[in-house]
Amino acid sequence: MTDTPIIMHEQQFQQLRHILNKLRLDSFSRVVFLVDKNGQQIAALGDIADLDTTSLASLAAGNVAATGGMAQLIGEKEFPTLSHEGERDSIHICIIGRMLLVVVFDDRSSLGLVKLRVK
């Protein structure tokens, strides 16, 4: 995993929050997170009041690590995106360098729309 911490200035952090919020609105998502590959939450925007964001960040990083192991077993470096679809809510995870973009969405959106807006 990455040992060097992610450091940013307040202005950069606010720009990041603005971009994540735009993604959330454009994709009709409930929550958008940015997490490092160690599971440390960097930013979270949206309906997070009833969500354990710390656990979700850690589990998303663990999920990426586990599927990364599977990818290597079949000769791939990693799987750049992961999606989990549920009855009510779904999650889309995208690896962006040292970070993970985690999007939680419900039936107001679709996986196709989320993928389109993430690009």
C-alpha positions as CSV (number, residue, x, y, z in Angstrom):
1,M,0.0,0.0,0.0
2,T,1.0,3.7,-0.2
3,D,3.1,5.0,2.7
4,T,3.2,8.7,1.7
5,P,0.2,10.6,3.1
6,I,-2.0,12.7,0.8
7,I,-1.5,16.4,1.6
8,M,-3.5,19.2,0.0
9,H,-4.1,22.9,0.7
10,E,-7.6,24.1,1.8
11,Q,-8.2,25.6,-1.6
12,Q,-7.4,22.3,-3.4
13,F,-9.7,20.5,-0.9
14,Q,-12.5,22.8,-1.6
15,Q,-12.0,22.4,-5.4
16,L,-12.1,18.6,-4.9
17,R,-15.3,18.9,-2.9
18,H,-16.8,21.0,-5.7
19,I,-15.9,18.4,-8.3
20,L,-17.2,15.5,-6.2
21,N,-20.5,17.4,-5.5
22,K,-20.9,18.1,-9.3
23,L,-20.4,14.4,-10.0
24,R,-23.0,13.5,-7.3
25,L,-25.6,15.9,-8.7
26,D,-24.9,15.0,-12.4
27,S,-25.1,11.2,-11.7
28,F,-28.1,11.5,-9.4
29,S,-26.1,9.6,-6.8
30,R,-26.7,9.5,-3.0
31,V,-23.0,9.7,-1.9
32,V,-19.6,10.3,-3.5
33,F,-16.4,9.5,-1.6
34,L,-12.8,9.8,-2.3
35,V,-10.7,7.3,-0.4
36,D,-7.0,6.4,-0.5
37,K,-6.0,2.8,-1.2
38,N,-5.4,2.3,2.6
39,G,-9.0,3.0,3.3
40,Q,-8.5,6.5,4.6
41,Q,-11.5,8.8,3.7
42,I,-10.4,12.0,2.0
43,A,-13.8,13.5,1.2
44,A,-17.4,12.5,1.3
45,L,-20.4,14.4,-0.1
46,G,-24.1,13.7,-0.1
47,D,-26.5,11.9,2.1
48,I,-24.0,10.6,4.7
49,A,-26.1,11.1,7.9
50,D,-27.1,7.5,8.2
51,L,-24.0,6.0,6.7
52,D,-20.9,4.7,8.5
53,T,-18.4,6.4,6.2
54,T,-15.3,5.1,8.0
55,S,-16.4,1.5,7.6
56,L,-17.4,2.0,4.0
57,A,-14.1,3.6,3.1
58,S,-12.2,0.8,4.7
59,L,-14.3,-1.9,3.1
60,A,-14.0,-0.3,-0.3
61,A,-10.2,-0.3,0.0
62,G,-10.3,-4.0,1.1
63,N,-12.6,-4.9,-1.8
64,V,-10.2,-3.3,-4.3
65,A,-7.2,-5.1,-2.7
66,A,-9.1,-8.5,-2.8
67,T,-10.1,-8.1,-6.4
68,G,-6.6,-6.9,-7.3
69,G,-5.4,-10.2,-6.0
70,M,-7.9,-12.0,-8.3
71,A,-6.9,-9.9,-11.2
72,Q,-3.2,-10.8,-10.8
73,L,-4.2,-14.5,-10.7
74,I,-5.6,-14.2,-14.2
75,G,-2.8,-12.1,-15.5
76,E,-4.3,-8.6,-15.1
77,K,-2.6,-5.8,-13.2
78,E,-5.9,-4.7,-11.6
79,F,-9.6,-4.2,-12.3
80,P,-9.9,-0.4,-12.8
81,T,-13.6,-0.4,-11.9
82,L,-15.8,-2.5,-9.6
83,S,-19.6,-2.4,-9.3
84,H,-21.9,-4.0,-6.8
85,E,-25.7,-3.9,-7.5
86,G,-28.2,-4.3,-4.7
87,E,-32.0,-4.3,-4.6
88,R,-32.1,-0.7,-3.4
89,D,-28.6,0.8,-3.5
90,S,-25.5,0.1,-5.5
91,I,-21.9,1.0,-5.4
92,H,-19.4,1.8,-8.2
93,I,-15.7,2.0,-7.3
94,C,-13.1,3.5,-9.7
95,I,-9.4,3.4,-9.1
96,I,-7.8,6.7,-9.9
97,G,-4.0,6.5,-9.2
98,R,-3.5,6.2,-5.4
99,M,-7.2,6.9,-4.7
100,L,-10.6,5.3,-5.0
101,L,-13.7,7.1,-6.2
102,V,-16.7,5.5,-4.5
103,V,-20.2,6.3,-5.8
104,V,-23.3,5.1,-3.9
105,F,-26.5,5.4,-5.9
106,D,-30.1,4.1,-5.8
107,D,-32.9,3.6,-8.3
108,R,-32.9,7.4,-9.2
109,S,-29.8,6.6,-11.2
110,S,-28.2,3.7,-13.1
111,L,-24.8,2.1,-13.4
112,G,-24.6,3.3,-17.0
113,L,-25.2,7.0,-16.0
114,V,-22.7,6.7,-13.1
115,K,-20.0,5.3,-15.3
116,L,-20.7,8.0,-17.9
117,R,-20.4,10.8,-15.4
118,V,-17.3,9.3,-13.7
119,K,-15.4,9.4,-17.0
